[in-house]
Amino acid sequence: MSGRDRIRVELNDEHSAALRALVEAGTYPSVEAIIGQALETWQASRLVHGYTPEEIGRLWDEGQASGDLIDGDEAFRQIREEFQAGLRKAV
């Protein structure tokens, strides 16, 4: 298996001319390279640390609904205390 797939796409004259101009100017080696980079950029814009914008929105909403906010330093202080208390119990 080659890992490649041929897809036929029809473009309007403006898009087609823009692709040809980029290749002719030497900006890209081929139309395939332009499309590949465009798809990679599109995919990257949809993901933030592996999450889609919809997932981030859902996680934000869950966080907002989870209770009162506390300072980050205070949260880590509490986590350290709970961890150390757990260690003392284990000994």
LODREN-689148 format. One record per residue: residue in three letters; z, y negated, x of N, C-alpha, C, O, CB in turn. Coordinates in steps of 0.1 Angstrom, whole numbers, plus 2048, in hexadecimal, padded with zeros to 3 digits. Atoms other than C-alpha are relative to their C-alpha. Glycine has a CB too. Layout:
// residues N
ALAZYXZYXZYXZYXZYX
...
This chain:
// residues 91
MET80080C8088008008008007F48098087F381380C8007F6
SER80280C7F87F67DE80E80A7F57FE80C7ED8067F27FB7FE
GLY7F680A8038117C97FE7F97F37FB8007E87FB8087FD80C
ARG80780C8057F77B17F17F98037F27F680F7F07F57FC80A
ASP8067FE80D7E97AC7CE7F67F47FE7F87E980280A8007F5
ARG80A80B8027C97997C58027FB7F18028037E87F1806802
ILE7FF80680D7CD7817A87F67F57FF7F47ED80880F7FA7FE
ARG80B80A8037B176C7998077F47F880D7F77EE7F48067F9
VAL7FB80C8067BB7487907F57F67FE7EE7F480880D7FA808
GLU80A80B8027A572D7818087F38008127F17F97F98027F2
LEU7FA80D7FE7AE70A78B7F67F57FB7EA7F77FB8047FE80F
ASN80880C8037A26E877F7F97FB80D7FE7FE8188087F57F8
ASP8078057F478A6D57968097F980A8077FA8167F57F77FB
GLU7F78087F87A66BE7A38088098098098078158097F77F7
HIS7F87F77F87BC6DB7AE7F880880A7FC80A81580880A7F6
SER8087F87F77A06EF7BD7FC7F780C7FB7FC8177F38047F8
ALA8048097F57946D07D180C7FE80980A7FD8157FB7F37FA
ALA7F48027F87B86CA7DD80280C80A80580A81580C7FD7F8
LEU7FE7F47F77BB6EE7EA7F580180B7F88038167FF80D7F7
ARG80A7FF7F67996ED7FB8027F580B8007F88177F27FE7F9
ALA7FE80B7F77A16CB80B80B80480A80A8008168047F37F9
LEU7F57FC7F77C26D981A7FB80A80A7FF80A81680C8057F8
VAL8057F67F77B06F78297F67F980A7F77FC8167F980B7F8
GLU80A8067F87936E28368067F680A8017F58157F67F87F7
ALA7F98097F77AB6C984680880880A80D80281480A7F77F8
GLY7F97F87F77BC6E685880F8007FD8178058057FE7FB80E
THR7F28008037DD6E084780680E7FD8118118008037F77F3
TYR7FD7F28037DD70483B7F48098047E98048048038027F0
PRO80B7F87FC7C97218477F88067F57EC80A7F680580C808
SER8077FA80C7C072D8248067FB7F38117F67F380080F801
VAL7FB80380D7C47277FF80C8097FD8168057F77F58027F5
GLU7F57F78027DA7467FF80D7FB8068187FD8017FC80E806
ALA7F48057F97F27368188067F47F88127F37F77FC7FB80E
ILE7FB80B8087F47178028088057F38138017F07F57F77FB
ILE7FA7FA80C7FC72C7E380D8078038178067FC7F68097F9
GLY7F47F97FC8157417F680B7F78038177F97FE7FD80880D
GLN7F58097FE8287238028057F97F38117F77F27FB7F580A
ALA7FC80680C8277137E08098097F88138047F27F47FD7F7
LEU7F77F78088367327D080E8028078188028007F980E800
GLU7F37FF7F98517357EB8087F37FD8157F47FB7FE80180F
THR7F980C80285A7107E68058007F18107FC7EF7F77F4802
TRP7FC80080E85B7157C080C80A7FE8168067F87F48057F7
GLN7F57F68018717347C480D7FA8068187FC8007FD80D807
ALA7F48067FA8897227DB8067F57F88127F47F77FC7FA80E
SER7FB80A80988C7057C38078057F480F7FE7EE7F57F77FC
ARG7FA7FA80C89771D7A880D80780481580B7FB7F780A7FA
LEU7F47F97FC8B272D7BD8097F78098047F18127FC80D807
VAL7F68077F78D271E7CC80A80A80381280F7FA8067F37F8
HIS7F77F67FB8E57377E07FF80D7F78098137F480E7FC800
GLY8027F48088D57537CB8027FE7F18008087EA80980B805
TYR7FE80280F8DC7437A97F57F77FB7F07EE80180E7F97FE
THR80A8088078C37357918077F47FA8147F47F97F98087F4
PRO7F980B8068CA7137828078037F38127FE7F07F57F57FC
GLU7F97FC80C8D372476180D8078038178047FC7F78097F8
GLU7F37F97FD8ED73A77280A7F68068167F78037FD80B80B
ILE7F780A7FB8FB71C7848067F87F58127F57F57F97F680A
GLY7FB80780C8FE70A76380B8087F98158037F47F57FD7F6
ARG7F67F780691072875480D8018078188008027FA80E7FE
LEU7F47FF7F892872B7718077F38008147F38007FC80380E
TRP7F980E80192F70576F8088007F38137FC7F37F57F5800
ASP7F980080D93770974A80C8098008178057FB7F68047F5
GLU7F47F67FF94E72775180B7F98088177FA8047FC80D807
GLY7F68067F896071376C8077F57F88137F37F97FA7FA80D
GLN7FA80B8089656F57558098057F58137FF7F27F57F87FA
ALA7F87FB80B97370B73A80C80880581480D7FD7F78097F7
SER7F67F77FB98A71E75180E7FA8028178018057FC80580E
GLY7F38067FF9A67057518007F38087F57EE80C80A809806
ASP7FF80D7F99B36E67627FB80280E7FD80C81580F7FC800
LEU8058017F29A46DC78380C7FE80A8157F78067F57F5802
ILE7F68037F59B96DD7A37F87FD80D7ED80080E80A80C802
ASP8058057F39B36CE7C57FC80D8088048178088097F7807
GLY8047F47F89A06E67DD80A80480A80D80F80C7F37FC807
ASP7F57FD7F69BB6E37F880C8077F98118107FF8057F3807
GLU7F57FA8079D56EB7DE7FD80E7FC8058177FD8047F87F4
ALA8047F38049C17097D280180A80C80681580B7F28007FB
PHE8007F77F49BE7177F680F80280481280D8097F87FA80B
ARG7F27FE7FD9E47117FB80680B7F880D8137FD8077F37FE
GLN7FA7F580A9EC7267DC7FA80D8048018178037FC7FC7F2
ILE8067F37FC9D47417E780780680D80A81280D7F07FF803
ARG7F97FB7F49E474380A80E8057FD81280F8028007F480A
GLU7F37FC804A067447FA80080E7FA8088177FD8077F67F7
GLU8017F38079FC7617E37FC80B80A8028168097F67FF7F5
PHE8057F67F69EB77380080C80480980F81080B7F57FB808
GLN7F47FD7F8A0A77081680B8077F98118107FF8057F3806
ALA7F67F9808A2177B7FA7FC80E7FF8058177FF8027F97F3
GLY8057F3801A0B7997F680280880C80681480C7F28007FC
LEU7FE7FA7F3A0D7A181B80F80480281280E8077FC7F780B
ARG7F27FE7FFA3379E81A80580C7F880D8147FC8097F47FC
LYS7FD7F5809A357B77FD7FB80D8068018188047FA7FE7F2
ALA8067F47FBA1F7CF80F80780680C8068118107F17FE804
VAL7F97FC7F4A357D082E80D8077FD81480B8068037F5809
